[in-house]
Amino acid sequence: MIIVHHLNNSRSQRILWMLEELGFEYDIRFYKRDADMSSPAKMRRIHSLGKSPILEDQDENGRPITLVETGAICEYLVDKAGGRMGPTNPNERILYRQFLHYSEGSVMPILFAALVASKIPLLGKLAARKVRAMMDVHLNFIETELSSRPWFAGEEITAADVMMSFPLEAAKARAGLGKEHSSTMAWIDRIHSRPAYRKALEKGGPYAFAN
Ligand SMILES: N[C@@H](CCC(=O)N[C@@H](CS)C(=O)NCC(=O)O)C(=O)O
């Protein structure tokens, strides 16, 4: 049985959504962030990084697997599902891979910088302006991409959309994604209306970014 170690309001919401899209059975172990937003120490008993998500499973010989990194977990699940939620043609594959990595590699670090800047008085304001300008470049790029096709990799939803959900939901909540990015906002509405997304929300408990 798959186990997801799930921290509230975190990246692991994407793994619950992936599992619902793929129809896998799974158990959730719930963790609550400490007052300073970090994960509780007991997550480090599962994996030394102590970060969310962590996925546990068994390989075909019954040996235990403990996996971290949302993108790697998504790819693992796509493989396990025989390619479902993966790309279906070579063109899609190129975009799929790009956005699978782009989410954590380029967009999340800027959102993290924005969060840090927002906590620093005075100098933080200056930094926040710079970070917002960097974020705008990404939001405009994403808007252009989504104005020519419904999903990040092409005509069908893939794990690349799942990966892009968390940074774009966070950007809508606190980093400038708004109605001038109409294609991106329509994409957010599309993902939020999917039954698998709703089911994952129900199972995962409170999640601040699903509005
Ligand atoms: N790139 C990693 C980042 C993991 C990560 O930083 N997770 C956050 C949750 S959104 C976390 O556990 N934060 C609490 C902490 O660092 O103590 C991934 O995508 O899995």
PDBQT file of the ligand as one rigid body, heavy atoms in Angstrom, charges set to zero:
ROOT
HETATM    1  N1  LIG A 301      11.714  20.372  -3.852  1.00  0.00    +0.000 N 
HETATM    2  C1  LIG A 301      11.100  19.660  -2.753  1.00  0.00    +0.000 C 
HETATM    3  C2  LIG A 301      10.796  20.657  -1.662  1.00  0.00    +0.000 C 
HETATM    4  C3  LIG A 301      10.253  20.007  -0.397  1.00  0.00    +0.000 C 
HETATM    5  C4  LIG A 301       9.833  21.060   0.618  1.00  0.00    +0.000 C 
HETATM    6  O1  LIG A 301      10.558  22.052   0.859  1.00  0.00    +0.000 OA
HETATM    7  N2  LIG A 301       8.658  20.858   1.224  1.00  0.00    +0.000 N 
HETATM    8  C5  LIG A 301       8.117  21.829   2.151  1.00  0.00    +0.000 C 
HETATM    9  C6  LIG A 301       6.584  21.765   2.103  1.00  0.00    +0.000 C 
HETATM   10  S1  LIG A 301       5.882  22.813   0.942  1.00  0.00    +0.000 SA
HETATM   11  C7  LIG A 301       8.482  21.478   3.576  1.00  0.00    +0.000 C 
HETATM   12  O2  LIG A 301       8.515  20.326   3.939  1.00  0.00    +0.000 OA
HETATM   13  N3  LIG A 301       8.704  22.527   4.380  1.00  0.00    +0.000 N 
HETATM   14  C8  LIG A 301       8.911  22.398   5.784  1.00  0.00    +0.000 C 
HETATM   15  C9  LIG A 301      10.364  22.467   6.165  1.00  0.00    +0.000 C 
HETATM   16  O3  LIG A 301      11.219  22.696   5.294  1.00  0.00    +0.000 OA
HETATM   17  O4  LIG A 301      10.636  22.304   7.349  1.00  0.00    +0.000 OA
HETATM   18  C10 LIG A 301       9.866  18.918  -3.271  1.00  0.00    +0.000 C 
HETATM   19  O5  LIG A 301       9.284  19.352  -4.262  1.00  0.00    +0.000 OA
HETATM   20  O6  LIG A 301       9.472  17.890  -2.704  1.00  0.00    +0.000 OA
ENDROOT
TORSDOF 0
